Amino acid sequence: MTIIVRLENLSKDYVEGERTRNILKNANATFAEGEFVAIRGRSGSGKSTLLNLLAAIDSPTSGDIYINDICVTKLSSRNRTLFRRDNIGFVFQFFNLIPTLNVLENVLLPAELAGTQASNGATQHALDLLDRVGLADRRAVFPDKLSGGEQQRVALARALVRNPRLVLADEPTGNLDDATGKTVMALLSEMTHQAGKTLIMVTHSHKIAALADRVLTIEEGKIVERRE
């Protein structure tokens, strides 16, 4: 088993006026290659905070995060951004598509930002991904013409266009009806978990958590394993 992500004594505090909130307290966890791990916990427990730390969007108060044996917490702000761009795919709950870009342009955006669109066949890869999520015929459409489920499938293709080893998903079916959520979840599992990528997903759903290899719960700032 190859460990892709390792958290060592991870803590995150927020200062609110004169009060300090301890969201994570010396939390430890590992995530293996090809593993699908669901993260659960009550509202405000730190689930989204944990994803933002894993994505190098936020920095911990103390402790370290290792991804592919690189201590991302020790990287400069610029190098964290570059590391995230090259190694991590993020599927957001609210899609976060760019309204002025069409479907194909949205999917290609990470490759364009990396300057690799022309050199590595990114356009064909993006078209292949859109075909896999059933949206090849919608590639010239703008986000405001898409349903919620279609937007989330575009967001999934965008997260995978750089072929990241680590995929993070924050309640990716939270704004979808049950039937559409099942479709998106099946695609997400197929295109990440079954492809040997590490998938870490925040979810409130017992049904989705039951699909995971492991379920971790954040309780009082600690990360503990729970059986569904």
C-alpha positions, -999 to +999 in steps of 0.1 A: +000+000+000+015+033-011+007+063+012-001+094-009-012+118+019+000+120+055-011+144+082+011+148+112-002+166+143-023+189+122-039+218+141-059+247+128-072+276+150-093+306+141-094+338+161-129+352+165-127+385+184-112+375+218-120+339+213-099+312+196-116+283+180-096+251+178-110+234+147-083+207+144-062+195+173-031+175+166-049+154+140-032+125+123-043+104+093-030+087+062-046+082+028-034+055+003-031+054-034-064+043-051-084+047-019-118+064-016-121+080+019-153+098+031-149+125+057-179+131+080-187+152+110-213+176+123-216+211+108-187+233+118-165+203+128-138+212+103-145+190+073-142+218+047-113+233+066-095+199+063-101+199+025-088+234+022-056+224+041-052+193+020-056+215-011-029+239+001-055+267-001-052+273+036-022+268+060-024+250+094-016+267+127+008+238+134+017+204+121+025+192+086+009+177+055+028+155+032+015+147-003+036+125-026+064+128+001+065+166-003+058+186+028+033+211+013+031+231+045+068+241+041+063+254+006+061+291-002+027+305-012+037+305-049+050+269-047+018+258-029-002+272-057+019+255-083+018+222-064-020+224-062-023+231-099-001+202-109-011+175-083-046+181-070-081+181-085-109+198-066-146+192-071-166+219-054-202+217-040-212+249-059-195+239-092-175+272-095-176+273-133-166+305-150-198+319-165-180+336-195-163+304-206-181+276-224-181+240-212-149+230-231-131+262-220-140+256-184-126+221-185-094+233-202-089+261-177-064+243-154-043+232-184-044+267-198-032+282-165-004+256-165+006+265-200+002+229-212-029+231-234-012+230-267+018+209-258+003+178-242-029+171-261-050+187-233-078+196-257-083+160-268-081+148-232-108+174-222-130+162-251-125+126-240-135+135-204-166+154-216-175+123-236-171+101-205-194+124-185-219+125-213-215+161-223-194+160-255-223+175-275-226+204-249-190+215-252-198+249-267-226+257-243-222+282-214-228+273-178-261+292-174-277+269-200-268+237-180-286+219-153-270+215-119-261+179-126-245+189-160-226+217-143-212+193-117-202+169-144-183+197-161-166+205-128-156+168-124-140+168-159-122+200-151-108+185-119-094+156-138-080+173-169-045+175-154-047+139-143-041+145-106-032+117-083-052+133-055-089+144-059-107+163-033-145+167-033-165+190-010-201+177-008-202+172-047-238+160-047-251+183-020-270+206-044-283+178-066-315+157-065-311+121-055-311+106-090-286+132-104-265+129-073-262+091-079-252+097-115-225+122-105-213+099-077-210+069-100-189+090-124-168+104-097-161+069-083-154+054-118-131+082-129-111+085-097-113+055-074-112+029-101-085+047-120-061+044-090-065+080-078-069+089-042-103+104-036-111+122-004-147+134-001-166+154+025-202+142+027-232+143+050-248+114+032-247+079+048-254+063+014-224+080-002-202+073+028-212+036+025-195+035-009-161+046+005-133+022+015-130+040+048-150+066+067-132+092+089-151+114+112-139+147+127-148+147+164-136+175+188-107+183+164-095+147+160-098+125+130-112+091+139-122+061+119-159+050+120-176+021+104-208+030+086 
